[in-house]
Amino acid sequence: MFEEGQLYSPVTRDGDGTVEVHLGEDHPGFHDAVYRAPRNAIAEVAMAWAPGRPLPDIAYTEAEDGIWRVVSRELHDRHERYACREYLEVKAALGLPEDRVPQLREVTVGLEALSGFTYRPAPGLVELREFYEALGEGVFHSTQYVRHPSEPLYTPEPDVIHEVIGHGNMLASPRLAALKREAGRAARRVETAEALQAIADVFWFTMEFGVLRESGDLRAYGAGILSSYGEIEEFRQMEIRPLDFAEMATIDYDITRYQPVLYCAESLDHLEDAVGGFFAGADDDTPARLRATAGALK
């Protein structure tokens, strides 16, 4: 089971109004005051924003733009080799800059024209139900900070590179965006935490770490793979299983390592039919049905 909170550093506001991002001791920026100060400031900007206001711009430094350039350069050719056709086509249509970090307002302008999605700034972790219900309304909560410069090709938590290169390009596809909307609508229907978690787990193994077949080749469409320099090189060596929602909702795994098991759709059409159908039919009885399915297969 996936616990999304494990991926984010908590953000708090003290009595004097000071906003602090609480990095774990194993975070590469834990002892780096130069990194932590702007990280706190970016979180404060997100906390101060309110719906209806213009999306806030971040004054990214040359170093942060440099990290974006490094990651974009390393991922560019790998996307051509390993990403699914749909992702490549909509990535070109969205046309995000590769030489600097784009502002969320820029991403939103492009997405609104292609799929109707908009971005919303988040200081860190967004409560599970709030995050998924927003997807149902065509809204994606996104962080705006950049990963630590000591590890430009890796981040222990979702940063703007993951949120935009991974999810932003996906959301430019009306077909993939529709699946995320369907997951959000499912979250709005269910009342139990167990059912919501089942939706989140299937989302994790599809929208985050999903793969599919194209002309017999294994291709990635999940944002977690397509925004990770390391994972995109390794995903074809993992154990590839057919789509199995009962298994997705119950399997345990270590989020600090590359995913050892991936679930594969036979095509984009199959992905839409199967995963879209799962989200469309999800309700509070879904966990019980999945357990029954898993038990019948043993």
C-alpha positions as CSV (number, residue, x, y, z in Angstrom):
1,M,0.0,0.0,0.0
2,F,1.2,3.5,-0.9
3,E,1.3,6.2,1.8
4,E,1.5,9.5,-0.1
5,G,2.6,11.4,3.0
6,Q,5.9,9.6,3.0
7,L,6.9,11.5,-0.1
8,Y,6.5,15.0,1.3
9,S,8.3,17.2,4.0
10,P,5.8,18.7,6.4
11,V,5.2,22.4,6.2
12,T,4.2,24.5,9.3
13,R,3.5,28.1,10.1
14,D,4.8,29.2,13.5
15,G,3.0,31.7,15.8
16,D,5.0,34.6,14.4
17,G,4.0,33.7,10.9
18,T,7.3,32.0,9.9
19,V,6.8,29.2,7.4
20,E,9.1,26.2,7.6
21,V,9.6,23.1,5.5
22,H,10.7,20.3,7.8
23,L,13.2,18.2,5.8
24,G,14.1,14.8,7.0
25,E,17.7,14.2,8.3
26,D,18.4,12.1,5.3
27,H,17.3,14.8,2.8
28,P,20.3,16.2,0.8
29,G,19.3,19.7,1.8
30,F,18.9,19.1,5.5
31,H,22.1,20.9,6.5
32,D,22.0,23.4,3.7
33,A,20.7,26.8,4.8
34,V,21.2,28.3,1.4
35,Y,18.7,25.7,0.0
36,R,16.3,25.8,2.9
37,A,15.7,29.5,3.0
38,P,14.2,29.8,-0.5
39,R,12.5,26.5,-0.1
40,N,10.7,28.0,2.9
41,A,9.9,31.1,1.0
42,I,8.4,29.2,-1.9
43,A,6.2,27.2,0.6
44,E,5.1,30.5,2.1
45,V,4.0,31.9,-1.3
46,A,1.9,28.8,-1.9
47,M,0.3,29.1,1.5
48,A,-0.6,32.7,0.9
49,W,-2.2,32.1,-2.5
50,A,-6.0,31.8,-2.7
51,P,-8.2,30.6,-5.5
52,G,-9.2,33.4,-7.9
53,R,-5.8,35.2,-7.6
54,P,-3.2,35.0,-10.3
55,L,-0.9,32.1,-9.9
56,P,2.3,33.2,-8.1
57,D,5.6,33.4,-10.0
58,I,8.8,32.2,-8.4
59,A,12.1,34.0,-8.9
60,Y,14.1,31.0,-9.7
61,T,17.9,31.4,-9.5
62,E,20.3,30.6,-12.3
63,A,21.3,27.5,-10.3
64,E,17.7,26.3,-10.2
65,D,17.3,27.0,-13.9
66,G,20.5,25.0,-14.4
67,I,19.1,22.0,-12.6
68,W,16.0,22.2,-14.9
69,R,18.3,22.3,-17.9
70,V,20.4,19.3,-16.8
71,V,17.3,17.2,-16.1
72,S,15.6,18.3,-19.4
73,R,18.7,17.5,-21.4
74,E,19.1,14.0,-19.8
75,L,15.5,13.2,-20.2
76,H,15.0,14.5,-23.8
77,D,16.6,11.6,-25.6
78,R,15.3,9.0,-23.1
79,H,11.8,10.2,-23.7
80,E,12.3,9.7,-27.4
81,R,13.5,6.1,-26.8
82,Y,11.2,5.0,-24.0
83,A,8.1,7.2,-23.7
84,C,4.8,6.2,-25.3
85,R,3.7,8.0,-28.5
86,E,0.9,9.9,-26.8
87,Y,3.3,11.5,-24.3
88,L,5.7,12.5,-27.0
89,E,3.0,14.1,-29.1
90,V,1.5,16.1,-26.3
91,K,4.9,17.1,-24.9
92,A,5.7,18.7,-28.3
93,A,2.3,20.4,-28.3
94,L,2.7,21.8,-24.9
95,G,6.2,23.0,-25.7
96,L,7.5,23.7,-22.2
97,P,10.9,25.4,-22.1
98,E,13.9,23.2,-21.5
99,D,16.3,26.0,-20.6
100,R,14.5,27.3,-17.5
101,V,11.9,26.4,-14.9
102,P,8.5,27.4,-16.3
103,Q,6.1,29.2,-14.1
104,L,2.8,27.4,-13.2
105,R,0.8,30.1,-14.9
106,E,2.7,29.3,-18.2
107,V,1.9,25.6,-17.7
108,T,-1.7,26.4,-17.0
109,V,-2.1,28.5,-20.1
110,G,-0.8,25.7,-22.3
111,L,-2.9,23.0,-20.6
112,E,-6.1,24.9,-20.7
113,A,-5.9,25.1,-24.4
114,L,-5.1,21.3,-24.8
115,S,-7.1,19.5,-22.1
116,G,-8.7,22.1,-19.9
117,F,-6.5,21.4,-16.8
118,T,-5.2,24.1,-14.5
119,Y,-2.4,24.1,-11.9
120,R,-2.7,25.2,-8.3
121,P,0.4,25.9,-6.1
122,A,0.9,23.7,-3.1
123,P,3.5,24.2,-0.3
124,G,3.9,20.4,0.1
125,L,1.6,17.6,1.0
126,V,-2.0,18.0,0.0
127,E,-4.5,15.9,1.9
128,L,-5.4,12.8,-0.1
129,R,-9.1,13.6,-0.6
130,E,-8.5,17.2,-1.5
131,F,-5.8,16.3,-4.1
132,Y,-8.0,13.7,-5.9
133,E,-11.2,15.6,-5.7
134,A,-9.4,18.6,-7.3
135,L,-8.4,16.3,-10.2
136,G,-12.1,15.7,-10.8
137,E,-12.5,19.4,-11.3
138,G,-9.5,19.6,-13.7
139,V,-7.1,21.0,-11.1
140,F,-3.7,19.7,-10.3
141,H,-2.0,20.7,-7.1
142,S,1.7,21.3,-7.7
143,T,4.8,22.1,-5.7
144,Q,7.1,24.8,-7.1
145,Y,10.4,24.1,-5.4
146,V,13.4,22.6,-7.2
147,R,15.3,19.6,-5.9
148,H,18.7,19.9,-4.1
149,P,21.6,20.8,-6.4
150,S,23.8,18.0,-5.1
151,E,21.5,15.4,-6.7
152,P,20.0,17.0,-9.8
153,L,18.9,13.7,-11.3
154,Y,17.2,12.4,-8.2
155,T,14.6,13.8,-5.6
156,P,13.3,12.0,-2.5
157,E,10.0,13.9,-2.9
158,P,7.9,15.4,-5.8
159,D,9.4,18.8,-6.9
160,V,8.4,21.0,-9.8
161,I,10.4,18.9,-12.2
162,H,8.3,15.8,-11.4
163,E,5.1,17.8,-11.3
164,V,5.6,19.5,-14.6
165,I,7.8,17.3,-16.8
166,G,6.0,14.2,-15.6
167,H,2.4,15.2,-14.8
168,G,2.3,18.5,-16.8
169,N,3.1,16.8,-20.1
170,M,0.7,13.9,-19.3
171,L,-2.1,16.4,-18.6
172,A,-1.6,17.9,-22.1
173,S,-3.2,14.7,-23.4
174,P,-7.0,14.9,-23.4
175,R,-7.0,11.1,-23.1
176,L,-4.7,10.8,-20.1
177,A,-6.2,13.9,-18.5
178,A,-9.6,12.2,-18.8
179,L,-8.3,9.3,-16.7
180,K,-7.1,11.7,-14.0
181,R,-10.4,13.4,-14.0
182,E,-12.1,10.0,-13.6
183,A,-9.9,9.2,-10.6
184,G,-11.0,12.5,-9.1
185,R,-14.7,11.8,-9.7
186,A,-14.2,8.4,-8.0
187,A,-12.7,10.1,-5.0
188,R,-15.7,12.4,-4.8
189,R,-18.1,9.5,-4.8
190,V,-16.5,7.3,-2.1
191,E,-16.9,8.1,1.6
192,T,-14.5,5.5,3.3
193,A,-10.8,6.0,3.7
194,E,-10.3,2.4,2.5
195,A,-12.0,3.1,-0.8
196,L,-10.1,6.3,-1.3
197,Q,-6.8,4.5,-0.6
198,A,-7.7,1.8,-3.2
199,I,-8.2,4.6,-5.8
200,A,-4.9,6.2,-4.8
201,D,-3.1,2.9,-5.1
202,V,-4.4,2.1,-8.6
203,F,-3.5,5.7,-9.6
204,W,0.0,5.1,-8.3
205,F,0.6,2.0,-10.4
206,T,-1.0,3.6,-13.5
207,M,-0.7,7.4,-13.7
208,E,2.5,7.5,-11.7
209,F,4.3,4.2,-12.7
210,G,2.3,2.9,-15.6
211,V,3.7,1.2,-18.8
212,L,2.0,0.0,-21.9
213,R,2.8,-1.9,-25.2
214,E,3.2,-0.1,-28.5
215,S,4.0,-2.2,-31.6
216,G,5.3,-4.9,-29.2
217,D,7.6,-2.5,-27.4
218,L,7.3,-1.6,-23.7
219,R,6.8,2.2,-23.3
220,A,6.3,4.4,-20.3
221,Y,3.4,6.8,-19.7
222,G,3.6,7.2,-15.9
223,A,4.8,10.5,-14.6
224,G,7.1,8.9,-12.0
225,I,9.0,7.1,-14.7
226,L,9.1,9.9,-17.2
227,S,10.4,12.4,-14.8
228,S,13.1,10.2,-13.4
229,Y,16.5,9.9,-15.2
230,G,17.3,6.7,-13.4
231,E,14.0,5.0,-13.4
232,I,13.4,5.5,-17.1
233,E,16.6,3.6,-17.8
234,E,15.6,0.7,-15.6
235,F,11.9,0.2,-15.9
236,R,12.2,-2.4,-18.7
237,Q,14.2,-4.6,-16.5
238,M,11.5,-4.8,-13.8
239,E,8.9,-7.5,-13.4
240,I,6.1,-6.6,-15.8
241,R,2.7,-7.9,-14.9
242,P,-0.7,-7.4,-16.6
243,L,-3.1,-4.9,-15.2
244,D,-4.4,-6.3,-11.9
245,F,-6.4,-3.8,-9.7
246,A,-6.8,-6.2,-6.8
247,E,-3.0,-6.7,-6.7
248,M,-2.3,-2.9,-7.1
249,A,-4.6,-2.1,-4.1
250,T,-2.9,-4.6,-1.8
251,I,0.8,-4.9,-2.8
252,D,3.5,-3.5,-0.5
253,Y,6.6,-1.8,-1.9
254,D,9.4,0.5,-0.9
255,I,8.9,4.0,-2.3
256,T,12.6,4.9,-1.7
257,R,13.7,2.4,-4.4
258,Y,12.9,1.9,-8.1
259,Q,9.6,0.1,-8.4
260,P,10.3,-3.6,-8.8
261,V,6.9,-4.5,-10.2
262,L,5.1,-2.6,-12.9
263,Y,1.7,-3.2,-14.4
264,C,1.3,-3.1,-18.2
265,A,-1.6,-2.1,-20.4
266,E,-1.7,-3.7,-23.9
267,S,-2.3,-0.4,-25.6
268,L,-3.5,3.1,-24.8
269,D,-7.0,2.0,-25.8
270,H,-6.8,-0.8,-23.3
271,L,-5.5,1.6,-20.6
272,E,-8.5,3.9,-21.2
273,D,-11.0,1.0,-21.1
274,A,-9.6,-0.8,-18.1
275,V,-8.3,1.9,-15.9
276,G,-11.0,4.3,-16.9
277,G,-13.5,1.6,-16.2
278,F,-12.0,0.9,-12.8
279,F,-12.2,4.6,-11.8
280,A,-15.7,5.0,-13.3
281,G,-17.0,2.1,-11.3
282,A,-15.2,2.7,-8.0
283,D,-17.4,3.0,-4.9
284,D,-17.2,2.2,-1.2
285,D,-17.7,-1.5,-2.0
286,T,-14.6,-1.6,-4.2
287,P,-12.1,-2.7,-1.5
288,A,-14.3,-5.7,-0.7
289,R,-14.7,-6.6,-4.4
290,L,-10.9,-6.4,-4.9
291,R,-10.3,-8.6,-1.8
292,A,-12.8,-11.2,-3.1
293,T,-11.1,-11.1,-6.5
294,A,-7.7,-11.6,-5.0
295,G,-8.9,-14.4,-2.8
296,A,-10.6,-16.2,-5.7
297,L,-7.3,-16.2,-7.7
298,K,-5.3,-17.8,-4.9
